[in-house]
Every structure is written in C-alpha cells, then in structure tokens.
Amino acid sequence: MKDPAAVWAIIEELKVLYPDSICSLNYEKDYELLFAVRMAAQCTDERVNQVTPALYGRFPTLQSLAEADVAEVERYVHSTGFFRAKARDIVLASQMLIREYGGRVPDNMDDLLRLPGVGRKTANLILGDVYGRSGVVVADTHCIRIAGLLGLTDGTRDPAKVEQQLRQVLPPEESNDFCHRIVLHGRAVCIARRPQCQSCTLRPWCDHFAKQTEEP
C-alpha cells in the first residue's frame, strides 16, 4: 500500500490533469442522476447521455415515471443493454421514492440501498455528488483497475474491498473527486486494453509501471 506522501502526490497530479472533477453523466434532477447511473451499468456514460433526453422528455416528472408502462420505458433505454431490468428498476424505484420518501432521493446509505437497482457504487455517487458527503468511494471498473495498478489497493477486484481499502488511504475530503478523476484518467490515458504508460504522469508513483521497468 502507498505511503501518505505518495497518495497525496497522486491526488495532486490528478488535480492538475483533470481540474474539473465532475460526473460525466448529464442530469438536472437528483433522481435523474440515480437512474442515469443505473442505465450506465455495462454501458458507457456517452450512450446514457444520448438516451436520457428522450426518456426524460417523455417522462418529465418522477410521478410520470412511477406511472409509466415498463414496456414503454424499455424502448427508451433499450440501447443501454439489460434494458428490461433497467426499465423495471427505474419504474419501481420511482414508485418507491414517491411512496416512501416523498419524492426525494434518500440521503443515507441504508435507504438508498433499499431502492431497486441501487448498489453501493450508485449510493456512494449520490451521497458524494448530490449531498456533498466526504469519504465516499465510487468503486467503478476504472477505479478498481487503476487503484490496483497504482498500488493504492492490494489489487483485489472486489468492489466492496476496493471501497474499504481506498477509504483507508484517501483523505475523506478528496475521495469523491479522486474517484471522478481516476475515471477520466482511465478513459484518457490508463486505458484498459492499451494503457499509455510512457505518457502517463502518474508513472513515478505507479507500482505497475515500476514492475515493468524492473523486468529484464
């Protein structure tokens, strides 16, 4: 695991590379982000951003989504994959938000996890981006992979373990922004199938790069 000085160096370099640590999913209302994250499962944020304008144009309120025919929602989210499960979760979660939470997205982990289709990754993103909570860790695929390469985790691919290990090394006030920036880095430089190691400015603190250069 990295020492605190190296962790801070990585954080500061990511700030230089990606000063705007914002979520790449477009949304105007809190519940729109909740559902956009659900649609982004096994799908790109870019594709979700292409789908949501039509979906929310057809169903402009939470009430209209709660009353929607799941089959019609399926047609709007079809291109995001796993469309039946996603459409069902969106409608059921809309109904639950209205029925149990007064139409408001919950502000705590336990209640968020009760919503259909919501796991810890989604819940942490809502808590960080909507409610500004510190200490949240959004362990998506980029975060899991790159944190392991850098040596911020032990290389586990288990999201829950990655979340736990990153909570131990990241300053709470930096963790949410760190996760957004590491996703941007995974798309721009540390690409899964063709990482640009030679041009990566995180090289000085990257365990993976160090191992590569040590090999004969």
C-alpha positions as CSV (number, residue, x, y, z in Angstrom):
1,M,0.0,0.0,0.0
2,K,1.1,3.6,-0.7
3,D,2.5,5.9,2.0
4,P,0.6,9.1,2.6
5,A,3.1,11.3,0.7
6,A,2.7,9.2,-2.4
7,V,-1.1,9.2,-2.1
8,W,-1.1,13.0,-1.9
9,A,1.2,13.2,-4.9
10,I,-1.2,11.1,-6.9
11,I,-4.1,13.2,-5.8
12,E,-2.4,16.5,-6.7
13,E,-1.3,15.2,-10.1
14,L,-4.8,14.1,-10.9
15,K,-6.0,17.6,-10.0
16,V,-3.6,19.1,-12.5
17,L,-4.7,16.7,-15.2
18,Y,-8.4,16.9,-14.5
19,P,-9.2,20.2,-12.6
20,D,-13.0,19.7,-13.2
21,S,-13.8,16.6,-11.2
22,I,-17.4,16.2,-12.3
23,C,-19.6,13.3,-13.1
24,S,-19.8,12.7,-16.8
25,L,-23.5,11.7,-16.7
26,N,-25.8,14.6,-17.6
27,Y,-28.7,15.3,-15.2
28,E,-30.8,18.2,-13.8
29,K,-32.7,16.5,-11.0
30,D,-31.4,14.2,-8.3
31,Y,-33.4,11.2,-9.4
32,E,-32.2,11.7,-12.9
33,L,-28.7,11.0,-11.8
34,L,-29.9,8.0,-9.8
35,F,-31.4,6.5,-12.9
36,A,-28.6,7.5,-15.2
37,V,-26.2,5.6,-13.1
38,R,-28.5,2.5,-13.2
39,M,-28.5,2.8,-17.0
40,A,-24.7,3.1,-17.1
41,A,-24.2,-0.4,-15.8
42,Q,-22.4,-2.3,-18.5
43,C,-22.9,0.7,-20.8
44,T,-20.9,3.9,-21.5
45,D,-21.8,7.3,-20.0
46,E,-21.8,8.7,-23.5
47,R,-24.5,6.3,-24.6
48,V,-26.6,7.0,-21.5
49,N,-26.3,10.8,-22.2
50,Q,-27.7,10.1,-25.6
51,V,-30.7,8.2,-24.2
52,T,-31.7,10.3,-21.2
53,P,-33.0,13.4,-23.1
54,A,-35.7,11.4,-24.9
55,L,-36.5,9.4,-21.7
56,Y,-36.9,12.5,-19.5
57,G,-38.7,14.3,-22.3
58,R,-41.3,11.6,-22.5
59,F,-41.5,11.2,-18.7
60,P,-40.6,14.7,-17.3
61,T,-41.5,14.1,-13.7
62,L,-40.9,11.4,-11.1
63,Q,-44.7,10.8,-11.0
64,S,-44.8,10.2,-14.7
65,L,-42.0,7.6,-14.4
66,A,-43.8,6.0,-11.5
67,E,-46.9,5.6,-13.6
68,A,-45.1,4.6,-16.8
69,D,-45.6,1.3,-18.6
70,V,-42.4,-0.6,-18.1
71,A,-42.6,-1.8,-21.7
72,E,-42.5,1.8,-23.0
73,V,-39.5,2.7,-20.7
74,E,-37.8,-0.4,-22.2
75,R,-38.0,1.1,-25.6
76,Y,-36.2,4.3,-24.5
77,V,-33.4,2.5,-22.6
78,H,-33.0,-0.4,-25.0
79,S,-29.7,0.7,-26.4
80,T,-28.1,0.7,-22.9
81,G,-28.3,-3.1,-22.6
82,F,-30.1,-5.2,-20.0
83,F,-33.0,-2.9,-20.8
84,R,-35.7,-5.0,-19.2
85,A,-34.1,-5.0,-15.8
86,K,-33.1,-1.3,-16.0
87,A,-36.6,-0.2,-17.1
88,R,-38.2,-2.3,-14.3
89,D,-35.9,-0.8,-11.7
90,I,-36.5,2.8,-12.9
91,V,-40.3,2.4,-12.6
92,L,-40.2,0.5,-9.3
93,A,-37.7,2.9,-7.8
94,S,-39.8,5.9,-8.9
95,Q,-42.8,4.4,-7.2
96,M,-40.8,3.7,-4.0
97,L,-39.3,7.3,-4.0
98,I,-42.8,8.7,-4.1
99,R,-44.4,6.2,-1.7
100,E,-41.8,6.1,1.0
101,Y,-39.6,9.2,0.6
102,G,-41.9,11.9,-0.5
103,G,-40.3,12.0,-4.0
104,R,-36.9,12.8,-2.6
105,V,-33.8,10.8,-3.2
106,P,-32.6,9.4,0.2
107,D,-29.5,11.0,1.8
108,N,-28.2,7.9,3.6
109,M,-26.7,4.6,2.5
110,D,-29.3,2.3,4.1
111,D,-32.3,3.9,2.4
112,L,-30.5,4.2,-0.9
113,L,-29.7,0.5,-0.9
114,R,-33.4,-0.3,-0.5
115,L,-34.2,1.2,-3.9
116,P,-34.4,-1.3,-6.8
117,G,-31.2,-1.5,-8.8
118,V,-29.1,0.6,-6.4
119,G,-25.9,-0.9,-5.1
120,R,-23.1,0.7,-3.1
121,K,-21.4,2.3,-6.1
122,T,-24.6,4.2,-7.1
123,A,-25.3,5.0,-3.5
124,N,-21.9,6.4,-2.9
125,L,-22.1,8.5,-6.0
126,I,-25.4,10.0,-4.9
127,L,-24.1,10.8,-1.5
128,G,-21.0,12.4,-2.9
129,D,-22.4,14.3,-5.9
130,V,-25.9,15.2,-4.6
131,Y,-25.3,15.6,-0.9
132,G,-21.6,16.5,-0.8
133,R,-20.6,13.8,1.7
134,S,-16.9,13.3,2.3
135,G,-15.3,9.9,2.5
136,V,-17.4,8.3,-0.3
137,V,-15.7,5.9,-2.7
138,V,-17.3,5.1,-6.0
139,A,-15.6,1.8,-6.9
140,D,-16.4,1.5,-10.6
141,T,-14.4,-0.6,-13.1
142,H,-11.8,2.2,-13.8
143,C,-11.3,2.9,-10.1
144,I,-10.9,-0.7,-9.3
145,R,-8.4,-1.4,-12.0
146,I,-6.3,1.8,-11.7
147,A,-6.2,1.8,-7.9
148,G,-4.7,-1.7,-8.1
149,L,-2.1,-0.7,-10.7
150,L,-1.0,2.3,-8.7
151,G,-0.8,0.2,-5.5
152,L,-3.5,2.1,-3.7
153,T,-5.2,-1.3,-3.1
154,D,-3.9,-4.8,-3.0
155,G,-5.1,-5.5,-6.5
156,T,-8.4,-7.0,-5.5
157,R,-11.3,-6.7,-8.0
158,D,-13.9,-7.0,-5.3
159,P,-15.7,-3.6,-5.3
160,A,-16.5,-3.7,-1.6
161,K,-12.9,-4.5,-0.7
162,V,-11.6,-1.7,-3.0
163,E,-14.0,0.7,-1.4
164,Q,-12.8,-0.3,2.1
165,Q,-9.1,-0.1,1.1
166,L,-9.4,3.3,-0.6
167,R,-11.3,4.7,2.4
168,Q,-8.2,3.8,4.5
169,V,-5.7,5.6,2.3
170,L,-7.6,8.6,0.7
171,P,-8.3,11.7,2.7
172,P,-12.1,11.9,3.2
173,E,-12.4,15.3,1.7
174,E,-10.6,14.2,-1.5
175,S,-12.1,10.7,-2.1
176,N,-15.2,11.6,-4.2
177,D,-13.2,13.9,-6.5
178,F,-10.4,11.3,-6.7
179,C,-12.9,8.7,-8.0
180,H,-14.2,11.1,-10.7
181,R,-10.7,12.0,-11.8
182,I,-9.5,8.4,-11.9
183,V,-12.4,7.5,-14.2
184,L,-11.3,10.4,-16.5
185,H,-7.7,9.1,-16.4
186,G,-8.9,5.6,-17.3
187,R,-10.7,6.9,-20.3
188,A,-7.9,9.2,-21.5
189,V,-4.6,7.6,-20.5
190,C,-4.7,4.4,-18.5
191,I,-7.0,2.7,-21.0
192,A,-7.7,-0.9,-20.1
193,R,-6.5,-2.6,-23.3
194,R,-3.9,-0.1,-24.4
195,P,-2.5,1.9,-21.4
196,Q,-0.4,4.8,-22.4
197,C,2.2,4.2,-19.7
198,Q,5.0,6.2,-21.3
199,S,3.0,9.3,-21.4
200,C,1.3,8.9,-18.0
201,T,2.4,11.5,-15.5
202,L,1.4,9.1,-12.6
203,R,4.4,6.9,-13.5
204,P,6.6,8.0,-10.5
205,W,4.0,6.5,-8.1
206,C,2.7,3.6,-10.1
207,D,3.6,0.1,-8.9
208,H,2.6,-1.4,-12.3
209,F,5.0,0.9,-14.2
210,A,7.8,0.2,-11.7
211,K,7.4,-3.5,-12.1
212,Q,7.5,-3.2,-15.9
213,T,10.7,-1.2,-15.8
214,E,12.3,-3.7,-13.4
215,E,11.8,-6.6,-15.8
216,P,14.8,-7.6,-17.8
